[in-house]
Amino acid sequence: MLPGDIGADRFGGYPPRARRLALDNLDLLRQLPLGFVPLLLGELIAFDWAFPTEQREIESQFAFLRGLPADQLRPLMAPFAALRLTSELERLDWVRSPARFSEQLTAHLWATGQIDTFRSAAVEYMDKARAASPTEVPAIPRIGIVVIGRAVTENRYALFRRLRPHGVYFRQVNPADGWRILREAVTARAAAHPIPYGHWYIDGGEPWASDAAGVACVSWSALEPVRATLLDRVRKAKLAGTGSEALRTMLAEMAPRELGFPQAADSTLARFESNLLTEGSGTQIYSTTFVQWAAREALRRAQPVTLLARFAPRIRELSLGELLSDPHQKPQPDPQGSLIDADMGAYYTWLCQQRLSGAAQTRFLVWFEDRSEALAIAPALHPATVSDEPIGMRDLLSRCTIL
């Protein structure tokens, strides 16, 4: 089927809001080339579970495309229309299963040497679409807080090396009540600035208590039953001889309910957590990888103004094959290795935060939990400096103008 043949009945399996948006733009969809329209539908089909920022971007893409006169739409879509596609791709039900089409399209483009042409066209399209509807700078500065080193008793690793050129390295932080103060600061921010999915807490260990009103909470421990179900499915698929591509497709098409998420769960957050585990590499096995990936995806997709991420000790490194061969084994934790992972994870989290709007006014704090080391980045702080001033966590937050 080609885009010009799309009928309204093809969207019957879409969730309500996505279906309405598709039908409102049916004439536009029929004008777009096969090398492009299923990718747009891949975003649209998840519209009802997307974060508000993602929904605005999808709506803005449709508005951008609708607003282009024919003499501008044609050249923008020309590289996609020029892609050499196969009859097999045309025969796929790409309206109902755009993700499956996208995977097969990617493989085809790699195999035929067209991937660079496609990427260039996609970058040009997204640059123009975003320029037509630029992201607004948040009303309050973004703040990222990362807590690392839980359960580490002795450390000889030099922390924050990649972040030191950008902030102040504090070496005399009073750790007393530090964790409680950080949590209270996040809770206070969420209460003062209620934004749907605008404030996040991600933990590599236990979930936050029930006092986190207005904060989206994601926890490694809370997802243990889901992770066990997923790993069992992967193990059975591997034993049955399922190939890597087929396995990836199987995981991508899993709904949260298939993994054991309760039906009453927040559908947007459940879908986010499901994607973390089915699309992430190592998120099902290593808590440090889970926290780093979750922080990255939360920043990329939800674009929160507040993010608190707390790393916890992961198990010692094992291959996926080792874990799948004996799902009941109990590997030992590796606190020191986890600290190194988390230190790098803090750096990556800061990089992801800097890609968002309002980057010049963002604040960032990373703390070695229950220890005296921390690093803070803020407009009022001088980069690449070291402070030996004794300071408590509350004063450190004020110094960063976070509170």
KEFI-984474 format. One record per residue (C-alpha): chain; residue in one letter; x, y, z. Coordinates in steps of 0.05 Angstrom, whole numbers, plus 5000, padded with zeros to 4 digits. Example, Ala and Ser with C-alpha at 12.3 -4.5 7.8 and 13.67 -1.06 7.14 Angstrom:
<ch->A	aa->A	u->5246	v->4910	w->5156>
<ch->A	aa->S	u->5273	v->4979	w->5143>
//
This chain:
<ch->A	aa->M	u->5000	v->5000	w->5000>
<ch->A	aa->L	u->5024	v->5070	w->4983>
<ch->A	aa->P	u->5008	v->5132	w->5024>
<ch->A	aa->G	u->4958	v->5157	w->4973>
<ch->A	aa->D	u->4916	v->5095	w->4987>
<ch->A	aa->I	u->4909	v->5105	w->5062>
<ch->A	aa->G	u->4838	v->5099	w->5086>
<ch->A	aa->A	u->4808	v->5123	w->5152>
<ch->A	aa->D	u->4794	v->5051	w->5172>
<ch->A	aa->R	u->4868	v->5037	w->5177>
<ch->A	aa->F	u->4873	v->5077	w->5241>
<ch->A	aa->G	u->4821	v->5036	w->5279>
<ch->A	aa->G	u->4874	v->5006	w->5325>
<ch->A	aa->Y	u->4904	v->5073	w->5344>
<ch->A	aa->P	u->4888	v->5101	w->5413>
<ch->A	aa->P	u->4834	v->5155	w->5413>
<ch->A	aa->R	u->4875	v->5219	w->5411>
<ch->A	aa->A	u->4925	v->5192	w->5361>
<ch->A	aa->R	u->4868	v->5168	w->5316>
<ch->A	aa->R	u->4835	v->5236	w->5318>
<ch->A	aa->L	u->4899	v->5271	w->5299>
<ch->A	aa->A	u->4912	v->5222	w->5242>
<ch->A	aa->L	u->4842	v->5231	w->5214>
<ch->A	aa->D	u->4847	v->5307	w->5219>
<ch->A	aa->N	u->4910	v->5303	w->5177>
<ch->A	aa->L	u->4890	v->5247	w->5130>
<ch->A	aa->D	u->4896	v->5289	w->5067>
<ch->A	aa->L	u->4966	v->5311	w->5088>
<ch->A	aa->L	u->4988	v->5239	w->5103>
<ch->A	aa->R	u->4966	v->5217	w->5033>
<ch->A	aa->Q	u->5014	v->5268	w->5003>
<ch->A	aa->L	u->5077	v->5244	w->5040>
<ch->A	aa->P	u->5125	v->5192	w->5011>
<ch->A	aa->L	u->5130	v->5121	w->5036>
<ch->A	aa->G	u->5201	v->5133	w->5060>
<ch->A	aa->F	u->5175	v->5185	w->5109>
<ch->A	aa->V	u->5102	v->5177	w->5130>
<ch->A	aa->P	u->5110	v->5112	w->5170>
<ch->A	aa->L	u->5163	v->5145	w->5213>
<ch->A	aa->L	u->5116	v->5202	w->5229>
<ch->A	aa->L	u->5062	v->5151	w->5245>
<ch->A	aa->G	u->5112	v->5115	w->5291>
<ch->A	aa->E	u->5111	v->5177	w->5335>
<ch->A	aa->L	u->5037	v->5189	w->5327>
<ch->A	aa->I	u->5014	v->5119	w->5348>
<ch->A	aa->A	u->5043	v->5130	w->5417>
<ch->A	aa->F	u->5013	v->5200	w->5424>
<ch->A	aa->D	u->4964	v->5183	w->5479>
<ch->A	aa->W	u->5020	v->5158	w->5524>
<ch->A	aa->A	u->5071	v->5211	w->5505>
<ch->A	aa->F	u->5095	v->5265	w->5552>
<ch->A	aa->P	u->5065	v->5335	w->5542>
<ch->A	aa->T	u->5130	v->5359	w->5510>
<ch->A	aa->E	u->5128	v->5302	w->5460>
<ch->A	aa->Q	u->5055	v->5314	w->5444>
<ch->A	aa->R	u->5069	v->5387	w->5430>
<ch->A	aa->E	u->5126	v->5367	w->5383>
<ch->A	aa->I	u->5083	v->5318	w->5344>
<ch->A	aa->E	u->5027	v->5370	w->5337>
<ch->A	aa->S	u->5078	v->5422	w->5315>
<ch->A	aa->Q	u->5105	v->5375	w->5262>
<ch->A	aa->F	u->5035	v->5367	w->5232>
<ch->A	aa->A	u->5024	v->5442	w->5236>
<ch->A	aa->F	u->5091	v->5454	w->5202>
<ch->A	aa->L	u->5076	v->5405	w->5145>
<ch->A	aa->R	u->5005	v->5431	w->5136>
<ch->A	aa->G	u->5031	v->5502	w->5132>
<ch->A	aa->L	u->5081	v->5489	w->5076>
<ch->A	aa->P	u->5059	v->5509	w->5006>
<ch->A	aa->A	u->5067	v->5454	w->4954>
<ch->A	aa->D	u->5130	v->5486	w->4924>
<ch->A	aa->Q	u->5164	v->5479	w->4993>
<ch->A	aa->L	u->5135	v->5412	w->5015>
<ch->A	aa->R	u->5157	v->5376	w->4951>
<ch->A	aa->P	u->5232	v->5393	w->4956>
<ch->A	aa->L	u->5232	v->5378	w->5031>
<ch->A	aa->M	u->5203	v->5309	w->5018>
<ch->A	aa->A	u->5241	v->5296	w->4954>
<ch->A	aa->P	u->5300	v->5258	w->4986>
<ch->A	aa->F	u->5250	v->5211	w->5021>
<ch->A	aa->A	u->5211	v->5202	w->4957>
<ch->A	aa->A	u->5275	v->5185	w->4920>
<ch->A	aa->L	u->5294	v->5127	w->4965>
<ch->A	aa->R	u->5295	v->5060	w->4929>
<ch->A	aa->L	u->5246	v->5016	w->4968>
<ch->A	aa->T	u->5224	v->4945	w->4957>
<ch->A	aa->S	u->5156	v->4916	w->4942>
<ch->A	aa->E	u->5163	v->4878	w->5008>
<ch->A	aa->L	u->5165	v->4944	w->5046>
<ch->A	aa->E	u->5105	v->4969	w->5007>
<ch->A	aa->R	u->5066	v->4906	w->5026>
<ch->A	aa->L	u->5078	v->4915	w->5101>
<ch->A	aa->D	u->5019	v->4942	w->5141>
<ch->A	aa->W	u->5060	v->5003	w->5159>
<ch->A	aa->V	u->5000	v->5043	w->5183>
<ch->A	aa->R	u->4982	v->4993	w->5238>
<ch->A	aa->S	u->5054	v->4972	w->5252>
<ch->A	aa->P	u->5100	v->5032	w->5237>
<ch->A	aa->A	u->5154	v->5007	w->5285>
<ch->A	aa->R	u->5161	v->4941	w->5246>
<ch->A	aa->F	u->5166	v->4981	w->5181>
<ch->A	aa->S	u->5218	v->5027	w->5211>
<ch->A	aa->E	u->5263	v->4969	w->5231>
<ch->A	aa->Q	u->5259	v->4937	w->5163>
<ch->A	aa->L	u->5269	v->5004	w->5128>
<ch->A	aa->T	u->5332	v->5017	w->5169>
<ch->A	aa->A	u->5360	v->4948	w->5151>
<ch->A	aa->H	u->5344	v->4960	w->5077>
<ch->A	aa->L	u->5376	v->5029	w->5076>
<ch->A	aa->W	u->5440	v->5002	w->5108>
<ch->A	aa->A	u->5442	v->4943	w->5059>
<ch->A	aa->T	u->5432	v->4988	w->4998>
<ch->A	aa->G	u->5479	v->5045	w->5019>
<ch->A	aa->Q	u->5423	v->5096	w->5026>
<ch->A	aa->I	u->5428	v->5108	w->5101>
<ch->A	aa->D	u->5470	v->5172	w->5095>
<ch->A	aa->T	u->5421	v->5203	w->5046>
<ch->A	aa->F	u->5363	v->5185	w->5092>
<ch->A	aa->R	u->5398	v->5214	w->5154>
<ch->A	aa->S	u->5415	v->5279	w->5119>
<ch->A	aa->A	u->5342	v->5287	w->5097>
<ch->A	aa->A	u->5317	v->5271	w->5167>
<ch->A	aa->V	u->5364	v->5321	w->5199>
<ch->A	aa->E	u->5343	v->5375	w->5150>
<ch->A	aa->Y	u->5270	v->5361	w->5162>
<ch->A	aa->M	u->5275	v->5362	w->5238>
<ch->A	aa->D	u->5317	v->5426	w->5236>
<ch->A	aa->K	u->5264	v->5462	w->5195>
<ch->A	aa->A	u->5206	v->5434	w->5236>
<ch->A	aa->R	u->5238	v->5456	w->5302>
<ch->A	aa->A	u->5257	v->5524	w->5275>
<ch->A	aa->A	u->5184	v->5535	w->5256>
<ch->A	aa->S	u->5163	v->5520	w->5328>
<ch->A	aa->P	u->5223	v->5532	w->5375>
<ch->A	aa->T	u->5222	v->5502	w->5445>
<ch->A	aa->E	u->5205	v->5553	w->5499>
<ch->A	aa->V	u->5255	v->5568	w->5554>
<ch->A	aa->P	u->5225	v->5542	w->5620>
<ch->A	aa->A	u->5196	v->5593	w->5669>
<ch->A	aa->I	u->5246	v->5569	w->5722>
<ch->A	aa->P	u->5317	v->5546	w->5711>
<ch->A	aa->R	u->5327	v->5471	w->5703>
<ch->A	aa->I	u->5363	v->5435	w->5759>
<ch->A	aa->G	u->5396	v->5367	w->5757>
<ch->A	aa->I	u->5419	v->5332	w->5820>
<ch->A	aa->V	u->5457	v->5267	w->5819>
<ch->A	aa->V	u->5475	v->5227	w->5881>
<ch->A	aa->I	u->5530	v->5174	w->5874>
<ch->A	aa->G	u->5572	v->5127	w->5916>
<ch->A	aa->R	u->5519	v->5095	w->5960>
<ch->A	aa->A	u->5549	v->5039	w->6004>
<ch->A	aa->V	u->5621	v->5055	w->5983>
<ch->A	aa->T	u->5664	v->5050	w->6046>
<ch->A	aa->E	u->5731	v->5070	w->6016>
<ch->A	aa->N	u->5748	v->5107	w->5952>
<ch->A	aa->R	u->5813	v->5124	w->5916>
<ch->A	aa->Y	u->5781	v->5143	w->5850>
<ch->A	aa->A	u->5785	v->5217	w->5833>
<ch->A	aa->L	u->5713	v->5238	w->5824>
<ch->A	aa->F	u->5681	v->5291	w->5779>
<ch->A	aa->R	u->5742	v->5297	w->5733>
<ch->A	aa->R	u->5700	v->5311	w->5671>
<ch->A	aa->L	u->5655	v->5360	w->5707>
<ch->A	aa->R	u->5708	v->5400	w->5745>
<ch->A	aa->P	u->5724	v->5446	w->5686>
<ch->A	aa->H	u->5651	v->5469	w->5688>
<ch->A	aa->G	u->5638	v->5480	w->5762>
<ch->A	aa->V	u->5664	v->5485	w->5833>
<ch->A	aa->Y	u->5691	v->5424	w->5867>
<ch->A	aa->F	u->5672	v->5427	w->5941>
<ch->A	aa->R	u->5716	v->5385	w->5987>
<ch->A	aa->Q	u->5688	v->5402	w->6055>
<ch->A	aa->V	u->5613	v->5388	w->6049>
<ch->A	aa->N	u->5579	v->5369	w->6115>
<ch->A	aa->P	u->5540	v->5306	w->6096>
<ch->A	aa->A	u->5493	v->5310	w->6156>
<ch->A	aa->D	u->5420	v->5303	w->6132>
<ch->A	aa->G	u->5444	v->5314	w->6061>
<ch->A	aa->W	u->5397	v->5264	w->6029>
<ch->A	aa->R	u->5337	v->5289	w->6068>
<ch->A	aa->I	u->5352	v->5361	w->6049>
<ch->A	aa->L	u->5358	v->5343	w->5975>
<ch->A	aa->R	u->5291	v->5307	w->5976>
<ch->A	aa->E	u->5258	v->5365	w->6012>
<ch->A	aa->A	u->5285	v->5414	w->5960>
<ch->A	aa->V	u->5256	v->5373	w->5903>
<ch->A	aa->T	u->5189	v->5365	w->5938>
<ch->A	aa->A	u->5187	v->5440	w->5951>
<ch->A	aa->R	u->5202	v->5456	w->5879>
<ch->A	aa->A	u->5148	v->5409	w->5854>
<ch->A	aa->A	u->5097	v->5441	w->5902>
<ch->A	aa->A	u->5116	v->5512	w->5882>
<ch->A	aa->H	u->5117	v->5498	w->5807>
<ch->A	aa->P	u->5067	v->5443	w->5790>
<ch->A	aa->I	u->5083	v->5419	w->5720>
<ch->A	aa->P	u->5058	v->5352	w->5693>
<ch->A	aa->Y	u->5120	v->5307	w->5689>
<ch->A	aa->G	u->5163	v->5368	w->5703>
<ch->A	aa->H	u->5197	v->5340	w->5766>
<ch->A	aa->W	u->5230	v->5272	w->5768>
<ch->A	aa->Y	u->5262	v->5224	w->5818>
<ch->A	aa->I	u->5300	v->5164	w->5792>
<ch->A	aa->D	u->5330	v->5113	w->5840>
<ch->A	aa->G	u->5375	v->5054	w->5828>
<ch->A	aa->G	u->5351	v->5024	w->5894>
<ch->A	aa->E	u->5287	v->5033	w->5934>
<ch->A	aa->P	u->5228	v->5076	w->5911>
<ch->A	aa->W	u->5213	v->5143	w->5943>
<ch->A	aa->A	u->5162	v->5144	w->5999>
<ch->A	aa->S	u->5092	v->5170	w->5989>
<ch->A	aa->D	u->5109	v->5243	w->6003>
<ch->A	aa->A	u->5132	v->5257	w->5931>
<ch->A	aa->A	u->5069	v->5293	w->5907>
<ch->A	aa->G	u->5079	v->5322	w->5838>
<ch->A	aa->V	u->5143	v->5282	w->5826>
<ch->A	aa->A	u->5148	v->5227	w->5774>
<ch->A	aa->C	u->5183	v->5170	w->5809>
<ch->A	aa->V	u->5220	v->5113	w->5775>
<ch->A	aa->S	u->5254	v->5059	w->5816>
<ch->A	aa->W	u->5298	v->4999	w->5800>
<ch->A	aa->S	u->5270	v->4959	w->5859>
<ch->A	aa->A	u->5197	v->4975	w->5844>
<ch->A	aa->L	u->5207	v->4946	w->5775>
<ch->A	aa->E	u->5237	v->4880	w->5798>
<ch->A	aa->P	u->5176	v->4837	w->5779>
<ch->A	aa->V	u->5173	v->4870	w->5711>
<ch->A	aa->R	u->5248	v->4859	w->5700>
<ch->A	aa->A	u->5241	v->4786	w->5720>
<ch->A	aa->T	u->5183	v->4776	w->5671>
<ch->A	aa->L	u->5221	v->4809	w->5615>
<ch->A	aa->L	u->5286	v->4769	w->5626>
<ch->A	aa->D	u->5245	v->4705	w->5628>
<ch->A	aa->R	u->5214	v->4722	w->5561>
<ch->A	aa->V	u->5281	v->4738	w->5531>
<ch->A	aa->R	u->5311	v->4674	w->5557>
<ch->A	aa->K	u->5254	v->4632	w->5528>
<ch->A	aa->A	u->5259	v->4668	w->5461>
<ch->A	aa->K	u->5334	v->4656	w->5458>
<ch->A	aa->L	u->5325	v->4582	w->5474>
<ch->A	aa->A	u->5273	v->4577	w->5419>
<ch->A	aa->G	u->5324	v->4604	w->5369>
<ch->A	aa->T	u->5294	v->4674	w->5360>
<ch->A	aa->G	u->5343	v->4719	w->5323>
<ch->A	aa->S	u->5366	v->4787	w->5346>
<ch->A	aa->E	u->5323	v->4828	w->5299>
<ch->A	aa->A	u->5261	v->4787	w->5313>
<ch->A	aa->L	u->5275	v->4793	w->5388>
<ch->A	aa->R	u->5281	v->4868	w->5383>
<ch->A	aa->T	u->5215	v->4872	w->5346>
<ch->A	aa->M	u->5182	v->4827	w->5398>
<ch->A	aa->L	u->5206	v->4872	w->5454>
<ch->A	aa->A	u->5187	v->4937	w->5419>
<ch->A	aa->E	u->5115	v->4912	w->5410>
<ch->A	aa->M	u->5105	v->4891	w->5482>
<ch->A	aa->A	u->5052	v->4930	w->5519>
<ch->A	aa->P	u->5063	v->4947	w->5593>
<ch->A	aa->R	u->5007	v->4900	w->5613>
<ch->A	aa->E	u->5045	v->4842	w->5581>
<ch->A	aa->L	u->5103	v->4856	w->5628>
<ch->A	aa->G	u->5059	v->4858	w->5690>
<ch->A	aa->F	u->5046	v->4932	w->5700>
<ch->A	aa->P	u->4982	v->4942	w->5740>
<ch->A	aa->Q	u->4923	v->4966	w->5699>
<ch->A	aa->A	u->4912	v->5026	w->5745>
<ch->A	aa->A	u->4984	v->5051	w->5736>
<ch->A	aa->D	u->4998	v->5119	w->5705>
<ch->A	aa->S	u->4996	v->5098	w->5631>
<ch->A	aa->T	u->5048	v->5150	w->5609>
<ch->A	aa->L	u->5098	v->5132	w->5663>
<ch->A	aa->A	u->5085	v->5057	w->5654>
<ch->A	aa->R	u->5099	v->5063	w->5579>
<ch->A	aa->F	u->5163	v->5102	w->5595>
<ch->A	aa->E	u->5187	v->5048	w->5644>
<ch->A	aa->S	u->5168	v->4994	w->5594>
<ch->A	aa->N	u->5209	v->5028	w->5540>
<ch->A	aa->L	u->5268	v->5034	w->5588>
<ch->A	aa->L	u->5270	v->4959	w->5597>
<ch->A	aa->T	u->5252	v->4936	w->5527>
<ch->A	aa->E	u->5295	v->4987	w->5488>
<ch->A	aa->G	u->5353	v->4999	w->5535>
<ch->A	aa->S	u->5418	v->4960	w->5533>
<ch->A	aa->G	u->5433	v->4931	w->5602>
<ch->A	aa->T	u->5377	v->4968	w->5637>
<ch->A	aa->Q	u->5345	v->4902	w->5655>
<ch->A	aa->I	u->5408	v->4877	w->5691>
<ch->A	aa->Y	u->5450	v->4934	w->5719>
<ch->A	aa->S	u->5419	v->4987	w->5764>
<ch->A	aa->T	u->5472	v->5039	w->5745>
<ch->A	aa->T	u->5456	v->5031	w->5672>
<ch->A	aa->F	u->5382	v->5035	w->5688>
<ch->A	aa->V	u->5390	v->5102	w->5725>
<ch->A	aa->Q	u->5435	v->5132	w->5671>
<ch->A	aa->W	u->5388	v->5111	w->5615>
<ch->A	aa->A	u->5326	v->5133	w->5654>
<ch->A	aa->A	u->5356	v->5202	w->5667>
<ch->A	aa->R	u->5376	v->5210	w->5595>
<ch->A	aa->E	u->5307	v->5189	w->5569>
<ch->A	aa->A	u->5270	v->5232	w->5619>
<ch->A	aa->L	u->5311	v->5293	w->5599>
<ch->A	aa->R	u->5304	v->5279	w->5525>
<ch->A	aa->R	u->5229	v->5262	w->5525>
<ch->A	aa->A	u->5197	v->5298	w->5585>
<ch->A	aa->Q	u->5247	v->5355	w->5589>
<ch->A	aa->P	u->5236	v->5365	w->5664>
<ch->A	aa->V	u->5256	v->5427	w->5703>
<ch->A	aa->T	u->5277	v->5384	w->5763>
<ch->A	aa->L	u->5313	v->5318	w->5762>
<ch->A	aa->L	u->5341	v->5280	w->5822>
<ch->A	aa->A	u->5377	v->5215	w->5804>
<ch->A	aa->R	u->5407	v->5170	w->5857>
<ch->A	aa->F	u->5454	v->5114	w->5838>
<ch->A	aa->A	u->5459	v->5050	w->5880>
<ch->A	aa->P	u->5507	v->4992	w->5877>
<ch->A	aa->R	u->5498	v->4947	w->5817>
<ch->A	aa->I	u->5516	v->4873	w->5814>
<ch->A	aa->R	u->5586	v->4854	w->5790>
<ch->A	aa->E	u->5590	v->4854	w->5715>
<ch->A	aa->L	u->5562	v->4791	w->5681>
<ch->A	aa->S	u->5545	v->4779	w->5609>
<ch->A	aa->L	u->5472	v->4774	w->5587>
<ch->A	aa->G	u->5486	v->4701	w->5569>
<ch->A	aa->E	u->5510	v->4685	w->5640>
<ch->A	aa->L	u->5448	v->4716	w->5670>
<ch->A	aa->L	u->5400	v->4683	w->5622>
<ch->A	aa->S	u->5431	v->4615	w->5632>
<ch->A	aa->D	u->5417	v->4617	w->5706>
<ch->A	aa->P	u->5364	v->4670	w->5723>
<ch->A	aa->H	u->5363	v->4649	w->5797>
<ch->A	aa->Q	u->5436	v->4663	w->5812>
<ch->A	aa->K	u->5453	v->4718	w->5862>
<ch->A	aa->P	u->5514	v->4758	w->5837>
<ch->A	aa->Q	u->5552	v->4799	w->5888>
<ch->A	aa->P	u->5546	v->4875	w->5889>
<ch->A	aa->D	u->5604	v->4918	w->5864>
<ch->A	aa->P	u->5602	v->4985	w->5901>
<ch->A	aa->Q	u->5669	v->5010	w->5875>
<ch->A	aa->G	u->5653	v->4994	w->5803>
<ch->A	aa->S	u->5585	v->5024	w->5813>
<ch->A	aa->L	u->5617	v->5089	w->5837>
<ch->A	aa->I	u->5658	v->5095	w->5773>
<ch->A	aa->D	u->5595	v->5080	w->5732>
<ch->A	aa->A	u->5556	v->5132	w->5769>
<ch->A	aa->D	u->5610	v->5185	w->5763>
<ch->A	aa->M	u->5608	v->5176	w->5687>
<ch->A	aa->G	u->5532	v->5174	w->5690>
<ch->A	aa->A	u->5531	v->5241	w->5726>
<ch->A	aa->Y	u->5572	v->5271	w->5670>
<ch->A	aa->Y	u->5527	v->5243	w->5616>
<ch->A	aa->T	u->5466	v->5269	w->5653>
<ch->A	aa->W	u->5495	v->5339	w->5654>
<ch->A	aa->L	u->5510	v->5334	w->5579>
<ch->A	aa->C	u->5438	v->5314	w->5566>
<ch->A	aa->Q	u->5412	v->5371	w->5608>
<ch->A	aa->Q	u->5455	v->5420	w->5569>
<ch->A	aa->R	u->5421	v->5401	w->5504>
<ch->A	aa->L	u->5354	v->5428	w->5529>
<ch->A	aa->S	u->5328	v->5499	w->5523>
<ch->A	aa->G	u->5352	v->5549	w->5574>
<ch->A	aa->A	u->5419	v->5514	w->5581>
<ch->A	aa->A	u->5456	v->5577	w->5600>
<ch->A	aa->Q	u->5414	v->5583	w->5664>
<ch->A	aa->T	u->5414	v->5510	w->5685>
<ch->A	aa->R	u->5441	v->5486	w->5752>
<ch->A	aa->F	u->5474	v->5419	w->5766>
<ch->A	aa->L	u->5497	v->5386	w->5830>
<ch->A	aa->V	u->5531	v->5318	w->5840>
<ch->A	aa->W	u->5545	v->5293	w->5911>
<ch->A	aa->F	u->5584	v->5233	w->5937>
<ch->A	aa->E	u->5530	v->5208	w->5984>
<ch->A	aa->D	u->5546	v->5213	w->6059>
<ch->A	aa->R	u->5615	v->5241	w->6042>
<ch->A	aa->S	u->5645	v->5310	w->6038>
<ch->A	aa->E	u->5655	v->5314	w->5962>
<ch->A	aa->A	u->5608	v->5350	w->5915>
<ch->A	aa->L	u->5610	v->5390	w->5851>
<ch->A	aa->A	u->5563	v->5447	w->5832>
<ch->A	aa->I	u->5551	v->5482	w->5766>
<ch->A	aa->A	u->5511	v->5547	w->5764>
<ch->A	aa->P	u->5515	v->5615	w->5729>
<ch->A	aa->A	u->5538	v->5648	w->5794>
<ch->A	aa->L	u->5594	v->5598	w->5807>
<ch->A	aa->H	u->5663	v->5603	w->5777>
<ch->A	aa->P	u->5682	v->5542	w->5735>
<ch->A	aa->A	u->5745	v->5502	w->5745>
<ch->A	aa->T	u->5753	v->5522	w->5817>
<ch->A	aa->V	u->5762	v->5484	w->5883>
<ch->A	aa->S	u->5730	v->5504	w->5949>
<ch->A	aa->D	u->5754	v->5481	w->6018>
<ch->A	aa->E	u->5702	v->5523	w->6053>
<ch->A	aa->P	u->5661	v->5481	w->6103>
<ch->A	aa->I	u->5590	v->5481	w->6077>
<ch->A	aa->G	u->5525	v->5444	w->6092>
<ch->A	aa->M	u->5478	v->5416	w->6040>
<ch->A	aa->R	u->5426	v->5470	w->6050>
<ch->A	aa->D	u->5478	v->5525	w->6041>
<ch->A	aa->L	u->5506	v->5489	w->5980>
<ch->A	aa->L	u->5437	v->5488	w->5948>
<ch->A	aa->S	u->5428	v->5562	w->5963>
<ch->A	aa->R	u->5497	v->5576	w->5934>
<ch->A	aa->C	u->5472	v->5544	w->5870>
<ch->A	aa->T	u->5408	v->5586	w->5875>
<ch->A	aa->I	u->5368	v->5522	w->5870>
<ch->A	aa->L	u->5320	v->5534	w->5927>
//
